[in-house]
Amino acid sequence: MRVLIILFAILALTACTTVPEQIQGNYPEISPARVDRGVFGTSVRWGGVIVSSKVKDDMTCFEILSRDLDKYLRPKIDDSTAGRFIACKPGFHDPMVFAAGRELTVTGEIESIEVRKLEEFDYRYPVVAVDDLVLWQKRKVIMRYRGFYDPWYGPWYGSRYGWGGRGGYWGAYPYYRGPYGSGYVEPEVVRPDPAVVE
């Protein structure tokens, strides 16, 4: 029985960490920030966070803030970026689903460079003609309490000074005190969910 439980756990873990088939393969290391005419027509695999989506005629184009990809080919959670790019795919992709903030991984050919205003700056966006894309499920965030015991804080102290006390919590989020000490609530992003494959 124990062996079966372990086997099912491994299978469940594998199902959650499989790289989507359509974005597998080998691609050259070309950064969106370093695209020039010499690499037009080259196939790439890029990912990032959707900034905006626009549907025009029979095409949906996404402005994407690029991110490095992790071992599952999902955009990493960090503040580094290799620039922005535009990814266009034939067909209607609802902007309410492909909304700002969602994570996307695409494969396709570098088609051109489009200059658009970004604030007051003329920004050069590489344009990718998308073959396949993966819209990733939203990440789940859980809250973990990181607390410690404070021997100088107790119900008599809180009651005397008019704050806290047994049964109460106070303080600006994410820091607070409770009846048994003080601590803080820390948001933590759990492991990636399976992808929504389009």
C-alpha positions in Angstrom: 0.0 0.0 0.0 2.8 2.4 0.9 4.5 1.7 -2.5 1.2 2.5 -4.3 0.8 5.8 -2.4 4.4 6.8 -3.3 3.8 5.9 -6.9 0.6 7.9 -7.2 2.4 10.9 -5.5 5.2 10.7 -8.1 2.7 10.5 -11.0 0.8 13.5 -9.6 4.0 15.5 -9.3 5.1 14.6 -12.8 1.7 15.7 -14.2 2.2 19.1 -12.6 5.7 19.6 -13.9 5.6 18.3 -17.5 6.9 20.7 -20.1 4.1 21.4 -22.6 4.8 19.4 -25.8 4.3 22.2 -28.3 7.0 24.4 -26.8 9.7 21.7 -26.4 12.7 21.7 -28.6 16.0 23.5 -29.1 16.1 27.2 -29.9 18.9 29.7 -30.3 19.8 32.0 -27.4 18.6 35.2 -28.9 17.5 38.0 -26.5 14.6 40.2 -27.3 16.9 43.2 -26.5 19.4 42.2 -29.1 17.3 41.6 -32.2 18.5 43.1 -35.5 17.6 42.4 -39.2 20.2 39.7 -39.4 18.1 37.4 -37.2 14.8 37.9 -39.0 13.2 34.5 -39.8 14.9 32.8 -36.9 12.7 30.6 -34.7 12.8 31.5 -31.0 11.1 30.5 -27.8 10.4 33.5 -25.5 8.2 34.1 -22.5 7.1 36.7 -20.1 4.2 38.7 -18.7 1.4 40.1 -20.8 1.4 43.9 -20.7 -1.6 44.3 -23.1 -3.5 42.4 -25.8 -5.0 43.8 -29.0 -7.3 42.1 -31.5 -7.2 43.4 -35.0 -8.9 41.8 -38.0 -8.0 38.1 -37.8 -5.0 38.6 -35.6 -4.3 38.9 -31.8 -1.1 40.6 -30.8 0.3 40.6 -27.3 2.8 43.1 -25.9 5.0 41.0 -23.5 7.5 42.0 -20.9 10.1 39.2 -21.4 11.3 37.0 -18.6 13.9 34.1 -18.5 12.3 30.7 -18.6 12.6 28.1 -15.8 13.1 24.4 -16.3 9.4 23.9 -17.1 9.7 26.7 -19.8 7.5 29.0 -17.6 8.5 32.6 -17.1 10.5 33.0 -13.9 9.3 35.3 -11.1 12.0 38.0 -10.9 12.5 41.6 -11.7 15.0 41.1 -14.5 13.9 41.4 -18.1 15.5 41.3 -21.6 13.1 43.9 -22.9 9.7 43.8 -24.4 8.4 42.1 -27.6 5.2 41.7 -29.5 3.8 38.3 -30.3 1.1 37.9 -32.9 -1.0 34.9 -33.6 -3.9 34.4 -36.1 -7.3 34.1 -34.6 -9.2 35.6 -31.7 -7.7 35.3 -28.2 -10.0 37.0 -25.7 -8.2 39.9 -23.9 -10.2 39.0 -20.8 -8.5 35.7 -20.7 -5.1 36.8 -22.1 -5.2 39.7 -19.6 -2.4 41.9 -18.4 -0.3 40.1 -15.8 -0.8 36.6 -17.2 2.2 34.6 -18.1 2.8 33.4 -21.6 5.4 31.3 -23.4 5.5 31.4 -27.2 7.4 29.9 -30.1 7.6 31.4 -33.5 9.8 33.3 -36.0 11.1 36.8 -35.6 9.3 38.7 -38.3 10.3 42.4 -37.9 11.0 45.3 -35.6 8.2 47.7 -34.8 8.8 51.1 -33.2 6.2 52.3 -30.7 6.1 55.0 -28.2 6.7 53.8 -24.6 6.0 56.8 -22.5 8.2 59.4 -24.4 10.6 56.9 -25.7 10.7 55.4 -29.2 10.9 51.7 -28.3 12.0 49.0 -30.7 9.8 45.9 -30.3 10.8 42.7 -32.0 7.7 41.1 -33.5 7.2 37.3 -33.4 4.9 35.5 -35.7 3.6 32.9 -33.2 3.4 29.2 -34.1 2.4 27.9 -30.6 1.8 29.4 -27.3 1.1 28.4 -23.7 -1.0 30.6 -21.4 0.0 29.5 -17.9 -2.5 29.1 -15.0 -2.4 31.9 -12.4 0.0 31.1 -9.6 -1.5 30.4 -6.2 -0.3 32.5 -3.3 -0.5 31.2 0.2 0.1 33.2 3.4 2.6 31.8 5.9 2.8 33.1 9.5 6.3 33.8 10.6 5.9 34.5 14.3 8.0 34.4 17.5 7.1 34.3 21.2 7.5 37.6 23.0 7.7 37.1 26.8 7.3 40.8 27.4 3.9 40.9 25.8 0.8 39.6 27.4 -2.8 40.2 28.2 -2.0 42.4 31.3 0.3 44.6 29.3 -2.1 45.0 26.4 -5.1 45.7 28.6 -3.2 48.3 30.6 -2.1 50.3 27.6 -5.3 50.0 25.7 -4.1 47.9 22.7 -3.7 44.3 21.9 -4.5 42.0 24.7 -5.6 38.4 24.7 -7.7 37.5 21.7 -6.8 40.6 19.7 -4.4 41.3 16.8 -3.1 44.7 15.8 -0.5 46.4 13.6 -0.1 47.3 10.0 -0.1 44.4 7.5 1.9 42.3 7.2 3.2 42.9 10.7 1.0 42.3 13.7 0.9 41.3 17.4 -1.4 38.7 18.9 -2.1 37.3 22.3 1.1 35.1 22.2 3.6 37.3 20.6 4.4 39.2 17.4 5.3 38.2 13.9 4.4 38.9 10.3 2.4 37.3 7.4 4.6 36.4 4.4 3.1 35.7 0.9 4.6 32.7 -0.8 4.0 31.6 -4.4 3.5 27.9 -4.6 4.9 25.7 -7.5 3.5 26.2 -11.0 0.2 24.7 -12.0 -0.2 22.8 -15.3 -0.5 25.0 -18.3 -3.6 26.1 -20.2 -2.5 25.1 -23.7 -3.9 27.0 -26.6 
